[in-house]
Amino acid sequence: MTGPGPASDADLVLDVRGRRCPLPVIELARHIADVAVDGVVAVLSDDPAARLDIPEWCRMRDQDYLGAAPCESSAGAQTPPATAYRVRRRA
């Protein structure tokens, strides 16, 4: 991703484009502790299931789901559109 965007101010960006369910959530779970409490993780995913899986994981794990926004593709039009899902670590 280039320039300002939904992941530009995240403390950690997990680029899991091309990986399907359940891998985006597994990567989020694996790396959430890599940021400080109140830190933000942006998960870049093109998996349609992430739209439901990431907010639900946040609810189950008592983390703050901050929302989702479209993000630029790093490879241009050759890759499917991706979404940046933002999560704030609570504990």
PyMOL Python script that loads the backbone (N, CA, C, O; Angstrom):
from pymol import cmd

cmd.read_pdbstr("""\
ATOM      1  N   MET A   1       0.843  -1.179   0.000  1.00  0.00           N
ATOM      2  CA  MET A   1       0.000   0.000   0.000  1.00  0.00           C
ATOM      3  C   MET A   1       0.881   1.233   0.000  1.00  0.00           C
ATOM      4  O   MET A   1       1.894   1.281   0.698  1.00  0.00           O
ATOM      5  N   THR A   2       0.507   2.200  -0.760  1.00  0.00           N
ATOM      6  CA  THR A   2       1.309   3.404  -0.844  1.00  0.00           C
ATOM      7  C   THR A   2       0.500   4.602  -0.416  1.00  0.00           C
ATOM      8  O   THR A   2      -0.713   4.645  -0.622  1.00  0.00           O
ATOM      9  N   GLY A   3       1.168   5.587   0.185  1.00  0.00           N
ATOM     10  CA  GLY A   3       0.513   6.823   0.558  1.00  0.00           C
ATOM     11  C   GLY A   3      -0.443   6.662   1.717  1.00  0.00           C
ATOM     12  O   GLY A   3      -0.580   5.574   2.275  1.00  0.00           O
ATOM     13  N   PRO A   4      -1.110   7.760   2.080  1.00  0.00           N
ATOM     14  CA  PRO A   4      -2.032   7.694   3.194  1.00  0.00           C
ATOM     15  C   PRO A   4      -3.207   6.778   2.882  1.00  0.00           C
ATOM     16  O   PRO A   4      -3.666   6.698   1.742  1.00  0.00           O
ATOM     17  N   GLY A   5      -3.671   6.110   3.881  1.00  0.00           N
ATOM     18  CA  GLY A   5      -4.794   5.207   3.704  1.00  0.00           C
ATOM     19  C   GLY A   5      -5.207   4.639   5.042  1.00  0.00           C
ATOM     20  O   GLY A   5      -4.703   5.061   6.084  1.00  0.00           O
ATOM     21  N   PRO A   6      -6.126   3.678   5.022  1.00  0.00           N
ATOM     22  CA  PRO A   6      -6.668   3.155   6.260  1.00  0.00           C
ATOM     23  C   PRO A   6      -5.662   2.413   7.128  1.00  0.00           C
ATOM     24  O   PRO A   6      -5.931   2.184   8.308  1.00  0.00           O
ATOM     25  N   ALA A   7      -4.530   2.037   6.588  1.00  0.00           N
ATOM     26  CA  ALA A   7      -3.524   1.332   7.380  1.00  0.00           C
ATOM     27  C   ALA A   7      -2.311   2.204   7.681  1.00  0.00           C
ATOM     28  O   ALA A   7      -1.390   1.754   8.363  1.00  0.00           O
ATOM     29  N   SER A   8      -2.289   3.440   7.190  1.00  0.00           N
ATOM     30  CA  SER A   8      -1.085   4.255   7.280  1.00  0.00           C
ATOM     31  C   SER A   8      -0.703   4.628   8.705  1.00  0.00           C
ATOM     32  O   SER A   8       0.479   4.839   8.979  1.00  0.00           O
ATOM     33  N   ASP A   9      -1.662   4.716   9.621  1.00  0.00           N
ATOM     34  CA  ASP A   9      -1.315   5.076  10.995  1.00  0.00           C
ATOM     35  C   ASP A   9      -1.360   3.883  11.940  1.00  0.00           C
ATOM     36  O   ASP A   9      -1.312   4.064  13.157  1.00  0.00           O
ATOM     37  N   ALA A  10      -1.452   2.670  11.409  1.00  0.00           N
ATOM     38  CA  ALA A  10      -1.463   1.465  12.239  1.00  0.00           C
ATOM     39  C   ALA A  10      -0.067   1.208  12.801  1.00  0.00           C
ATOM     40  O   ALA A  10       0.939   1.526  12.167  1.00  0.00           O
ATOM     41  N   ASP A  11      -0.023   0.637  13.977  1.00  0.00           N
ATOM     42  CA  ASP A  11       1.250   0.264  14.579  1.00  0.00           C
ATOM     43  C   ASP A  11       1.826  -0.992  13.927  1.00  0.00           C
ATOM     44  O   ASP A  11       3.041  -1.192  13.912  1.00  0.00           O
ATOM     45  N   LEU A  12       0.946  -1.831  13.390  1.00  0.00           N
ATOM     46  CA  LEU A  12       1.361  -3.059  12.720  1.00  0.00           C
ATOM     47  C   LEU A  12       0.409  -3.312  11.567  1.00  0.00           C
ATOM     48  O   LEU A  12      -0.806  -3.198  11.729  1.00  0.00           O
ATOM     49  N   VAL A  13       0.945  -3.653  10.409  1.00  0.00           N
ATOM     50  CA  VAL A  13       0.133  -4.002   9.241  1.00  0.00           C
ATOM     51  C   VAL A  13       0.394  -5.462   8.908  1.00  0.00           C
ATOM     52  O   VAL A  13       1.534  -5.866   8.678  1.00  0.00           O
ATOM     53  N   LEU A  14      -0.671  -6.245   8.886  1.00  0.00           N
ATOM     54  CA  LEU A  14      -0.590  -7.653   8.490  1.00  0.00           C
ATOM     55  C   LEU A  14      -1.188  -7.782   7.103  1.00  0.00           C
ATOM     56  O   LEU A  14      -2.396  -7.622   6.925  1.00  0.00           O
ATOM     57  N   ASP A  15      -0.362  -8.065   6.135  1.00  0.00           N
ATOM     58  CA  ASP A  15      -0.822  -8.213   4.755  1.00  0.00           C
ATOM     59  C   ASP A  15      -1.083  -9.693   4.498  1.00  0.00           C
ATOM     60  O   ASP A  15      -0.157 -10.463   4.241  1.00  0.00           O
ATOM     61  N   VAL A  16      -2.354 -10.079   4.571  1.00  0.00           N
ATOM     62  CA  VAL A  16      -2.726 -11.480   4.381  1.00  0.00           C
ATOM     63  C   VAL A  16      -3.541 -11.655   3.094  1.00  0.00           C
ATOM     64  O   VAL A  16      -4.320 -12.599   2.964  1.00  0.00           O
ATOM     65  N   ARG A  17      -3.350 -10.739   2.155  1.00  0.00           N
ATOM     66  CA  ARG A  17      -4.040 -10.868   0.872  1.00  0.00           C
ATOM     67  C   ARG A  17      -3.637 -12.173   0.206  1.00  0.00           C
ATOM     68  O   ARG A  17      -2.470 -12.565   0.212  1.00  0.00           O
ATOM     69  N   GLY A  18      -4.636 -12.835  -0.371  1.00  0.00           N
ATOM     70  CA  GLY A  18      -4.395 -14.119  -1.022  1.00  0.00           C
ATOM     71  C   GLY A  18      -4.552 -15.301  -0.077  1.00  0.00           C
ATOM     72  O   GLY A  18      -4.505 -16.449  -0.519  1.00  0.00           O
ATOM     73  N   ARG A  19      -4.736 -15.050   1.196  1.00  0.00           N
ATOM     74  CA  ARG A  19      -4.939 -16.124   2.171  1.00  0.00           C
ATOM     75  C   ARG A  19      -6.416 -16.188   2.530  1.00  0.00           C
ATOM     76  O   ARG A  19      -7.061 -15.158   2.727  1.00  0.00           O
ATOM     77  N   ARG A  20      -6.931 -17.368   2.611  1.00  0.00           N
ATOM     78  CA  ARG A  20      -8.353 -17.566   2.865  1.00  0.00           C
ATOM     79  C   ARG A  20      -8.596 -18.006   4.301  1.00  0.00           C
ATOM     80  O   ARG A  20      -7.689 -18.425   5.019  1.00  0.00           O
ATOM     81  N   CYS A  21      -9.867 -17.890   4.684  1.00  0.00           N
ATOM     82  CA  CYS A  21     -10.342 -18.252   6.012  1.00  0.00           C
ATOM     83  C   CYS A  21      -9.829 -19.648   6.373  1.00  0.00           C
ATOM     84  O   CYS A  21      -9.934 -20.576   5.570  1.00  0.00           O
ATOM     85  N   PRO A  22      -9.288 -19.793   7.553  1.00  0.00           N
ATOM     86  CA  PRO A  22      -9.254 -18.918   8.709  1.00  0.00           C
ATOM     87  C   PRO A  22      -7.937 -18.164   8.877  1.00  0.00           C
ATOM     88  O   PRO A  22      -7.700 -17.581   9.935  1.00  0.00           O
ATOM     89  N   LEU A  23      -7.084 -18.161   7.873  1.00  0.00           N
ATOM     90  CA  LEU A  23      -5.735 -17.603   8.025  1.00  0.00           C
ATOM     91  C   LEU A  23      -5.684 -16.127   8.404  1.00  0.00           C
ATOM     92  O   LEU A  23      -4.831 -15.769   9.216  1.00  0.00           O
ATOM     93  N   PRO A  24      -6.538 -15.234   7.873  1.00  0.00           N
ATOM     94  CA  PRO A  24      -6.461 -13.842   8.329  1.00  0.00           C
ATOM     95  C   PRO A  24      -6.666 -13.690   9.838  1.00  0.00           C
ATOM     96  O   PRO A  24      -5.952 -12.924  10.484  1.00  0.00           O
ATOM     97  N   VAL A  25      -7.634 -14.412  10.399  1.00  0.00           N
ATOM     98  CA  VAL A  25      -7.878 -14.332  11.843  1.00  0.00           C
ATOM     99  C   VAL A  25      -6.750 -15.001  12.624  1.00  0.00           C
ATOM    100  O   VAL A  25      -6.369 -14.519  13.690  1.00  0.00           O
ATOM    101  N   ILE A  26      -6.223 -16.085  12.117  1.00  0.00           N
ATOM    102  CA  ILE A  26      -5.104 -16.755  12.795  1.00  0.00           C
ATOM    103  C   ILE A  26      -3.904 -15.819  12.867  1.00  0.00           C
ATOM    104  O   ILE A  26      -3.243 -15.740  13.902  1.00  0.00           O
ATOM    105  N   GLU A  27      -3.616 -15.112  11.784  1.00  0.00           N
ATOM    106  CA  GLU A  27      -2.492 -14.164  11.801  1.00  0.00           C
ATOM    107  C   GLU A  27      -2.750 -13.016  12.761  1.00  0.00           C
ATOM    108  O   GLU A  27      -1.838 -12.584  13.467  1.00  0.00           O
ATOM    109  N   LEU A  28      -3.976 -12.518  12.798  1.00  0.00           N
ATOM    110  CA  LEU A  28      -4.314 -11.463  13.757  1.00  0.00           C
ATOM    111  C   LEU A  28      -4.104 -11.956  15.182  1.00  0.00           C
ATOM    112  O   LEU A  28      -3.493 -11.260  15.993  1.00  0.00           O
ATOM    113  N   ALA A  29      -4.596 -13.138  15.494  1.00  0.00           N
ATOM    114  CA  ALA A  29      -4.436 -13.696  16.839  1.00  0.00           C
ATOM    115  C   ALA A  29      -2.963 -13.903  17.185  1.00  0.00           C
ATOM    116  O   ALA A  29      -2.548 -13.680  18.322  1.00  0.00           O
ATOM    117  N   ARG A  30      -2.191 -14.323  16.215  1.00  0.00           N
ATOM    118  CA  ARG A  30      -0.763 -14.588  16.432  1.00  0.00           C
ATOM    119  C   ARG A  30       0.024 -13.304  16.707  1.00  0.00           C
ATOM    120  O   ARG A  30       1.012 -13.326  17.440  1.00  0.00           O
ATOM    121  N   HIS A  31      -0.416 -12.182  16.114  1.00  0.00           N
ATOM    122  CA  HIS A  31       0.389 -10.965  16.181  1.00  0.00           C
ATOM    123  C   HIS A  31      -0.209  -9.825  17.011  1.00  0.00           C
ATOM    124  O   HIS A  31       0.432  -8.782  17.142  1.00  0.00           O
ATOM    125  N   ILE A  32      -1.392  -9.979  17.568  1.00  0.00           N
ATOM    126  CA  ILE A  32      -1.993  -8.883  18.331  1.00  0.00           C
ATOM    127  C   ILE A  32      -1.097  -8.469  19.499  1.00  0.00           C
ATOM    128  O   ILE A  32      -1.054  -7.289  19.848  1.00  0.00           O
ATOM    129  N   ALA A  33      -0.389  -9.409  20.100  1.00  0.00           N
ATOM    130  CA  ALA A  33       0.487  -9.089  21.233  1.00  0.00           C
ATOM    131  C   ALA A  33       1.772  -8.386  20.795  1.00  0.00           C
ATOM    132  O   ALA A  33       2.561  -7.958  21.637  1.00  0.00           O
ATOM    133  N   ASP A  34       1.988  -8.265  19.490  1.00  0.00           N
ATOM    134  CA  ASP A  34       3.181  -7.565  18.992  1.00  0.00           C
ATOM    135  C   ASP A  34       3.046  -6.047  19.091  1.00  0.00           C
ATOM    136  O   ASP A  34       4.027  -5.326  18.910  1.00  0.00           O
ATOM    137  N   VAL A  35       1.838  -5.558  19.377  1.00  0.00           N
ATOM    138  CA  VAL A  35       1.639  -4.119  19.567  1.00  0.00           C
ATOM    139  C   VAL A  35       1.309  -3.857  21.030  1.00  0.00           C
ATOM    140  O   VAL A  35       0.797  -4.730  21.732  1.00  0.00           O
ATOM    141  N   ALA A  36       1.603  -2.664  21.471  1.00  0.00           N
ATOM    142  CA  ALA A  36       1.304  -2.273  22.853  1.00  0.00           C
ATOM    143  C   ALA A  36      -0.205  -2.162  23.046  1.00  0.00           C
ATOM    144  O   ALA A  36      -0.959  -2.029  22.082  1.00  0.00           O
ATOM    145  N   VAL A  37      -0.633  -2.217  24.303  1.00  0.00           N
ATOM    146  CA  VAL A  37      -2.034  -1.963  24.608  1.00  0.00           C
ATOM    147  C   VAL A  37      -2.391  -0.593  24.043  1.00  0.00           C
ATOM    148  O   VAL A  37      -1.620   0.357  24.182  1.00  0.00           O
ATOM    149  N   ASP A  38      -3.532  -0.488  23.419  1.00  0.00           N
ATOM    150  CA  ASP A  38      -4.033   0.675  22.683  1.00  0.00           C
ATOM    151  C   ASP A  38      -3.385   0.824  21.308  1.00  0.00           C
ATOM    152  O   ASP A  38      -3.692   1.773  20.587  1.00  0.00           O
ATOM    153  N   GLY A  39      -2.498  -0.091  20.932  1.00  0.00           N
ATOM    154  CA  GLY A  39      -1.923  -0.077  19.592  1.00  0.00           C
ATOM    155  C   GLY A  39      -2.934  -0.593  18.580  1.00  0.00           C
ATOM    156  O   GLY A  39      -3.869  -1.311  18.932  1.00  0.00           O
ATOM    157  N   VAL A  40      -2.739  -0.222  17.323  1.00  0.00           N
ATOM    158  CA  VAL A  40      -3.665  -0.578  16.255  1.00  0.00           C
ATOM    159  C   VAL A  40      -2.990  -1.515  15.265  1.00  0.00           C
ATOM    160  O   VAL A  40      -1.865  -1.282  14.822  1.00  0.00           O
ATOM    161  N   VAL A  41      -3.712  -2.586  14.930  1.00  0.00           N
ATOM    162  CA  VAL A  41      -3.281  -3.534  13.907  1.00  0.00           C
ATOM    163  C   VAL A  41      -4.217  -3.375  12.722  1.00  0.00           C
ATOM    164  O   VAL A  41      -5.437  -3.355  12.887  1.00  0.00           O
ATOM    165  N   ALA A  42      -3.653  -3.263  11.536  1.00  0.00           N
ATOM    166  CA  ALA A  42      -4.441  -3.250  10.303  1.00  0.00           C
ATOM    167  C   ALA A  42      -4.222  -4.578   9.597  1.00  0.00           C
ATOM    168  O   ALA A  42      -3.086  -4.963   9.321  1.00  0.00           O
ATOM    169  N   VAL A  43      -5.301  -5.268   9.310  1.00  0.00           N
ATOM    170  CA  VAL A  43      -5.238  -6.542   8.598  1.00  0.00           C
ATOM    171  C   VAL A  43      -5.718  -6.293   7.179  1.00  0.00           C
ATOM    172  O   VAL A  43      -6.889  -5.976   6.967  1.00  0.00           O
ATOM    173  N   LEU A  44      -4.827  -6.432   6.207  1.00  0.00           N
ATOM    174  CA  LEU A  44      -5.176  -6.238   4.799  1.00  0.00           C
ATOM    175  C   LEU A  44      -5.567  -7.588   4.228  1.00  0.00           C
ATOM    176  O   LEU A  44      -4.747  -8.503   4.163  1.00  0.00           O
ATOM    177  N   SER A  45      -6.815  -7.712   3.818  1.00  0.00           N
ATOM    178  CA  SER A  45      -7.317  -9.002   3.354  1.00  0.00           C
ATOM    179  C   SER A  45      -8.244  -8.826   2.165  1.00  0.00           C
ATOM    180  O   SER A  45      -8.978  -7.843   2.063  1.00  0.00           O
ATOM    181  N   ASP A  46      -8.190  -9.810   1.262  1.00  0.00           N
ATOM    182  CA  ASP A  46      -9.134  -9.864   0.151  1.00  0.00           C
ATOM    183  C   ASP A  46     -10.083 -11.056   0.304  1.00  0.00           C
ATOM    184  O   ASP A  46     -10.808 -11.405  -0.628  1.00  0.00           O
ATOM    185  N   ASP A  47     -10.072 -11.672   1.478  1.00  0.00           N
ATOM    186  CA  ASP A  47     -10.947 -12.804   1.766  1.00  0.00           C
ATOM    187  C   ASP A  47     -12.321 -12.282   2.173  1.00  0.00           C
ATOM    188  O   ASP A  47     -12.416 -11.545   3.155  1.00  0.00           O
ATOM    189  N   PRO A  48     -13.387 -12.635   1.458  1.00  0.00           N
ATOM    190  CA  PRO A  48     -14.718 -12.144   1.809  1.00  0.00           C
ATOM    191  C   PRO A  48     -15.154 -12.531   3.231  1.00  0.00           C
ATOM    192  O   PRO A  48     -15.921 -11.798   3.856  1.00  0.00           O
ATOM    193  N   ALA A  49     -14.682 -13.653   3.739  1.00  0.00           N
ATOM    194  CA  ALA A  49     -15.070 -14.092   5.084  1.00  0.00           C
ATOM    195  C   ALA A  49     -14.496 -13.192   6.173  1.00  0.00           C
ATOM    196  O   ALA A  49     -15.039 -13.153   7.277  1.00  0.00           O
ATOM    197  N   ALA A  50     -13.425 -12.477   5.895  1.00  0.00           N
ATOM    198  CA  ALA A  50     -12.812 -11.602   6.903  1.00  0.00           C
ATOM    199  C   ALA A  50     -13.778 -10.516   7.351  1.00  0.00           C
ATOM    200  O   ALA A  50     -13.680 -10.029   8.477  1.00  0.00           O
ATOM    201  N   ARG A  51     -14.699 -10.135   6.496  1.00  0.00           N
ATOM    202  CA  ARG A  51     -15.689  -9.107   6.828  1.00  0.00           C
ATOM    203  C   ARG A  51     -16.496  -9.486   8.062  1.00  0.00           C
ATOM    204  O   ARG A  51     -16.884  -8.618   8.844  1.00  0.00           O
ATOM    205  N   LEU A  52     -16.748 -10.766   8.237  1.00  0.00           N
ATOM    206  CA  LEU A  52     -17.468 -11.258   9.413  1.00  0.00           C
ATOM    207  C   LEU A  52     -16.528 -11.789  10.486  1.00  0.00           C
ATOM    208  O   LEU A  52     -16.751 -11.583  11.679  1.00  0.00           O
ATOM    209  N   ASP A  53     -15.478 -12.473  10.049  1.00  0.00           N
ATOM    210  CA  ASP A  53     -14.592 -13.159  10.988  1.00  0.00           C
ATOM    211  C   ASP A  53     -13.827 -12.210  11.906  1.00  0.00           C
ATOM    212  O   ASP A  53     -13.726 -12.467  13.106  1.00  0.00           O
ATOM    213  N   ILE A  54     -13.293 -11.127  11.368  1.00  0.00           N
ATOM    214  CA  ILE A  54     -12.456 -10.244  12.185  1.00  0.00           C
ATOM    215  C   ILE A  54     -13.280  -9.510  13.245  1.00  0.00           C
ATOM    216  O   ILE A  54     -12.858  -9.472  14.400  1.00  0.00           O
ATOM    217  N   PRO A  55     -14.435  -8.927  12.910  1.00  0.00           N
ATOM    218  CA  PRO A  55     -15.226  -8.309  13.983  1.00  0.00           C
ATOM    219  C   PRO A  55     -15.667  -9.328  15.047  1.00  0.00           C
ATOM    220  O   PRO A  55     -15.688  -9.010  16.236  1.00  0.00           O
ATOM    221  N   GLU A  56     -16.014 -10.529  14.629  1.00  0.00           N
ATOM    222  CA  GLU A  56     -16.436 -11.550  15.592  1.00  0.00           C
ATOM    223  C   GLU A  56     -15.274 -11.979  16.480  1.00  0.00           C
ATOM    224  O   GLU A  56     -15.457 -12.179  17.681  1.00  0.00           O
ATOM    225  N   TRP A  57     -14.089 -12.123  15.910  1.00  0.00           N
ATOM    226  CA  TRP A  57     -12.912 -12.457  16.714  1.00  0.00           C
ATOM    227  C   TRP A  57     -12.677 -11.364  17.755  1.00  0.00           C
ATOM    228  O   TRP A  57     -12.382 -11.665  18.912  1.00  0.00           O
ATOM    229  N   CYS A  58     -12.803 -10.119  17.359  1.00  0.00           N
ATOM    230  CA  CYS A  58     -12.624  -9.010  18.300  1.00  0.00           C
ATOM    231  C   CYS A  58     -13.633  -9.094  19.442  1.00  0.00           C
ATOM    232  O   CYS A  58     -13.281  -8.896  20.605  1.00  0.00           O
ATOM    233  N   ARG A  59     -14.881  -9.385  19.107  1.00  0.00           N
ATOM    234  CA  ARG A  59     -15.905  -9.507  20.139  1.00  0.00           C
ATOM    235  C   ARG A  59     -15.569 -10.645  21.107  1.00  0.00           C
ATOM    236  O   ARG A  59     -15.675 -10.481  22.323  1.00  0.00           O
ATOM    237  N   MET A  60     -15.167 -11.791  20.570  1.00  0.00           N
ATOM    238  CA  MET A  60     -14.869 -12.954  21.415  1.00  0.00           C
ATOM    239  C   MET A  60     -13.614 -12.756  22.255  1.00  0.00           C
ATOM    240  O   MET A  60     -13.514 -13.298  23.356  1.00  0.00           O
ATOM    241  N   ARG A  61     -12.663 -11.988  21.747  1.00  0.00           N
ATOM    242  CA  ARG A  61     -11.377 -11.802  22.432  1.00  0.00           C
ATOM    243  C   ARG A  61     -11.275 -10.462  23.152  1.00  0.00           C
ATOM    244  O   ARG A  61     -10.206 -10.096  23.640  1.00  0.00           O
ATOM    245  N   ASP A  62     -12.377  -9.738  23.217  1.00  0.00           N
ATOM    246  CA  ASP A  62     -12.454  -8.459  23.928  1.00  0.00           C
ATOM    247  C   ASP A  62     -11.420  -7.452  23.408  1.00  0.00           C
ATOM    248  O   ASP A  62     -10.703  -6.811  24.176  1.00  0.00           O
ATOM    249  N   GLN A  63     -11.371  -7.340  22.085  1.00  0.00           N
ATOM    250  CA  GLN A  63     -10.527  -6.340  21.431  1.00  0.00           C
ATOM    251  C   GLN A  63     -11.450  -5.343  20.742  1.00  0.00           C
ATOM    252  O   GLN A  63     -12.614  -5.657  20.494  1.00  0.00           O
ATOM    253  N   ASP A  64     -10.961  -4.159  20.431  1.00  0.00           N
ATOM    254  CA  ASP A  64     -11.776  -3.128  19.796  1.00  0.00           C
ATOM    255  C   ASP A  64     -11.693  -3.231  18.274  1.00  0.00           C
ATOM    256  O   ASP A  64     -10.621  -3.063  17.692  1.00  0.00           O
ATOM    257  N   TYR A  65     -12.813  -3.502  17.646  1.00  0.00           N
ATOM    258  CA  TYR A  65     -12.888  -3.475  16.182  1.00  0.00           C
ATOM    259  C   TYR A  65     -13.173  -2.039  15.773  1.00  0.00           C
ATOM    260  O   TYR A  65     -14.206  -1.478  16.140  1.00  0.00           O
ATOM    261  N   LEU A  66     -12.268  -1.450  15.021  1.00  0.00           N
ATOM    262  CA  LEU A  66     -12.376  -0.038  14.644  1.00  0.00           C
ATOM    263  C   LEU A  66     -13.026   0.177  13.286  1.00  0.00           C
ATOM    264  O   LEU A  66     -13.301   1.314  12.902  1.00  0.00           O
ATOM    265  N   GLY A  67     -13.271  -0.895  12.563  1.00  0.00           N
ATOM    266  CA  GLY A  67     -13.921  -0.763  11.268  1.00  0.00           C
ATOM    267  C   GLY A  67     -13.043  -1.198  10.117  1.00  0.00           C
ATOM    268  O   GLY A  67     -11.915  -1.659  10.296  1.00  0.00           O
ATOM    269  N   ALA A  68     -13.598  -1.037   8.931  1.00  0.00           N
ATOM    270  CA  ALA A  68     -12.927  -1.482   7.715  1.00  0.00           C
ATOM    271  C   ALA A  68     -13.029  -0.403   6.650  1.00  0.00           C
ATOM    272  O   ALA A  68     -13.976   0.382   6.623  1.00  0.00           O
ATOM    273  N   ALA A  69     -12.042  -0.384   5.781  1.00  0.00           N
ATOM    274  CA  ALA A  69     -12.041   0.562   4.665  1.00  0.00           C
ATOM    275  C   ALA A  69     -11.306  -0.067   3.492  1.00  0.00           C
ATOM    276  O   ALA A  69     -10.362  -0.832   3.689  1.00  0.00           O
ATOM    277  N   PRO A  70     -11.731   0.248   2.275  1.00  0.00           N
ATOM    278  CA  PRO A  70     -11.002  -0.252   1.112  1.00  0.00           C
ATOM    279  C   PRO A  70      -9.571   0.253   1.135  1.00  0.00           C
ATOM    280  O   PRO A  70      -9.300   1.355   1.611  1.00  0.00           O
ATOM    281  N   CYS A  71      -8.668  -0.548   0.623  1.00  0.00           N
ATOM    282  CA  CYS A  71      -7.280  -0.105   0.535  1.00  0.00           C
ATOM    283  C   CYS A  71      -6.755  -0.369  -0.863  1.00  0.00           C
ATOM    284  O   CYS A  71      -7.280  -1.205  -1.599  1.00  0.00           O
ATOM    285  N   GLU A  72      -5.718   0.355  -1.209  1.00  0.00           N
ATOM    286  CA  GLU A  72      -5.104   0.225  -2.527  1.00  0.00           C
ATOM    287  C   GLU A  72      -4.420  -1.125  -2.647  1.00  0.00           C
ATOM    288  O   GLU A  72      -3.948  -1.690  -1.660  1.00  0.00           O
ATOM    289  N   SER A  73      -4.377  -1.615  -3.832  1.00  0.00           N
ATOM    290  CA  SER A  73      -3.618  -2.813  -4.114  1.00  0.00           C
ATOM    291  C   SER A  73      -2.185  -2.421  -4.420  1.00  0.00           C
ATOM    292  O   SER A  73      -1.942  -1.456  -5.144  1.00  0.00           O
ATOM    293  N   SER A  74      -1.241  -3.160  -3.877  1.00  0.00           N
ATOM    294  CA  SER A  74       0.160  -2.842  -4.150  1.00  0.00           C
ATOM    295  C   SER A  74       0.581  -3.263  -5.547  1.00  0.00           C
ATOM    296  O   SER A  74       1.607  -2.804  -6.049  1.00  0.00           O
ATOM    297  N   ALA A  75      -0.199  -4.129  -6.181  1.00  0.00           N
ATOM    298  CA  ALA A  75       0.159  -4.621  -7.508  1.00  0.00           C
ATOM    299  C   ALA A  75      -0.773  -4.084  -8.590  1.00  0.00           C
ATOM    300  O   ALA A  75      -0.804  -4.613  -9.701  1.00  0.00           O
ATOM    301  N   GLY A  76      -1.516  -3.058  -8.278  1.00  0.00           N
ATOM    302  CA  GLY A  76      -2.402  -2.474  -9.279  1.00  0.00           C
ATOM    303  C   GLY A  76      -3.633  -3.316  -9.509  1.00  0.00           C
ATOM    304  O   GLY A  76      -4.087  -4.018  -8.605  1.00  0.00           O
ATOM    305  N   ALA A  77      -4.175  -3.253 -10.706  1.00  0.00           N
ATOM    306  CA  ALA A  77      -5.442  -3.905 -11.025  1.00  0.00           C
ATOM    307  C   ALA A  77      -5.322  -5.418 -11.150  1.00  0.00           C
ATOM    308  O   ALA A  77      -6.333  -6.097 -11.330  1.00  0.00           O
ATOM    309  N   GLN A  78      -4.124  -5.957 -11.062  1.00  0.00           N
ATOM    310  CA  GLN A  78      -3.940  -7.399 -11.227  1.00  0.00           C
ATOM    311  C   GLN A  78      -4.373  -8.190  -9.993  1.00  0.00           C
ATOM    312  O   GLN A  78      -4.545  -9.406 -10.081  1.00  0.00           O
ATOM    313  N   THR A  79      -4.553  -7.539  -8.859  1.00  0.00           N
ATOM    314  CA  THR A  79      -4.949  -8.250  -7.650  1.00  0.00           C
ATOM    315  C   THR A  79      -6.375  -7.856  -7.274  1.00  0.00           C
ATOM    316  O   THR A  79      -6.836  -6.766  -7.613  1.00  0.00           O
ATOM    317  N   PRO A  80      -7.072  -8.753  -6.568  1.00  0.00           N
ATOM    318  CA  PRO A  80      -8.442  -8.407  -6.174  1.00  0.00           C
ATOM    319  C   PRO A  80      -8.450  -7.256  -5.180  1.00  0.00           C
ATOM    320  O   PRO A  80      -7.455  -7.029  -4.491  1.00  0.00           O
ATOM    321  N   PRO A  81      -9.552  -6.530  -5.096  1.00  0.00           N
ATOM    322  CA  PRO A  81      -9.631  -5.442  -4.133  1.00  0.00           C
ATOM    323  C   PRO A  81      -9.475  -5.978  -2.713  1.00  0.00           C
ATOM    324  O   PRO A  81      -9.939  -7.072  -2.394  1.00  0.00           O
ATOM    325  N   ALA A  82      -8.827  -5.202  -1.883  1.00  0.00           N
ATOM    326  CA  ALA A  82      -8.590  -5.608  -0.504  1.00  0.00           C
ATOM    327  C   ALA A  82      -9.231  -4.606   0.439  1.00  0.00           C
ATOM    328  O   ALA A  82      -9.568  -3.483   0.062  1.00  0.00           O
ATOM    329  N   THR A  83      -9.387  -5.045   1.666  1.00  0.00           N
ATOM    330  CA  THR A  83      -9.950  -4.210   2.717  1.00  0.00           C
ATOM    331  C   THR A  83      -8.976  -4.184   3.876  1.00  0.00           C
ATOM    332  O   THR A  83      -8.343  -5.193   4.188  1.00  0.00           O
ATOM    333  N   ALA A  84      -8.857  -3.031   4.512  1.00  0.00           N
ATOM    334  CA  ALA A  84      -8.048  -2.899   5.725  1.00  0.00           C
ATOM    335  C   ALA A  84      -9.000  -2.949   6.917  1.00  0.00           C
ATOM    336  O   ALA A  84      -9.836  -2.063   7.091  1.00  0.00           O
ATOM    337  N   TYR A  85      -8.866  -3.988   7.731  1.00  0.00           N
ATOM    338  CA  TYR A  85      -9.647  -4.147   8.952  1.00  0.00           C
ATOM    339  C   TYR A  85      -8.785  -3.677  10.107  1.00  0.00           C
ATOM    340  O   TYR A  85      -7.664  -4.154  10.283  1.00  0.00           O
ATOM    341  N   ARG A  86      -9.307  -2.729  10.907  1.00  0.00           N
ATOM    342  CA  ARG A  86      -8.520  -2.119  11.970  1.00  0.00           C
ATOM    343  C   ARG A  86      -8.976  -2.615  13.336  1.00  0.00           C
ATOM    344  O   ARG A  86     -10.167  -2.634  13.646  1.00  0.00           O
ATOM    345  N   VAL A  87      -7.996  -3.016  14.147  1.00  0.00           N
ATOM    346  CA  VAL A  87      -8.247  -3.568  15.471  1.00  0.00           C
ATOM    347  C   VAL A  87      -7.354  -2.873  16.475  1.00  0.00           C
ATOM    348  O   VAL A  87      -6.152  -2.734  16.252  1.00  0.00           O
ATOM    349  N   ARG A  88      -7.941  -2.430  17.591  1.00  0.00           N
ATOM    350  CA  ARG A  88      -7.149  -1.841  18.679  1.00  0.00           C
ATOM    351  C   ARG A  88      -7.010  -2.866  19.787  1.00  0.00           C
ATOM    352  O   ARG A  88      -7.994  -3.455  20.234  1.00  0.00           O
ATOM    353  N   ARG A  89      -5.772  -3.074  20.225  1.00  0.00           N
ATOM    354  CA  ARG A  89      -5.508  -4.010  21.315  1.00  0.00           C
ATOM    355  C   ARG A  89      -5.976  -3.401  22.640  1.00  0.00           C
ATOM    356  O   ARG A  89      -5.596  -2.285  22.993  1.00  0.00           O
ATOM    357  N   ARG A  90      -6.794  -4.143  23.352  1.00  0.00           N
ATOM    358  CA  ARG A  90      -7.285  -3.667  24.654  1.00  0.00           C
ATOM    359  C   ARG A  90      -6.473  -4.213  25.808  1.00  0.00           C
ATOM    360  O   ARG A  90      -6.285  -3.519  26.808  1.00  0.00           O
ATOM    361  N   ALA A  91      -5.994  -5.423  25.698  1.00  0.00           N
ATOM    362  CA  ALA A  91      -5.238  -6.026  26.803  1.00  0.00           C
ATOM    363  C   ALA A  91      -4.260  -7.048  26.272  1.00  0.00           C
ATOM    364  O   ALA A  91      -3.530  -7.666  27.047  1.00  0.00           O
TER     365      ALA A  91
END
""", "prot")
cmd.dss("prot")
cmd.show_as("cartoon", "prot")
cmd.util.cbc("prot")
cmd.orient("prot")
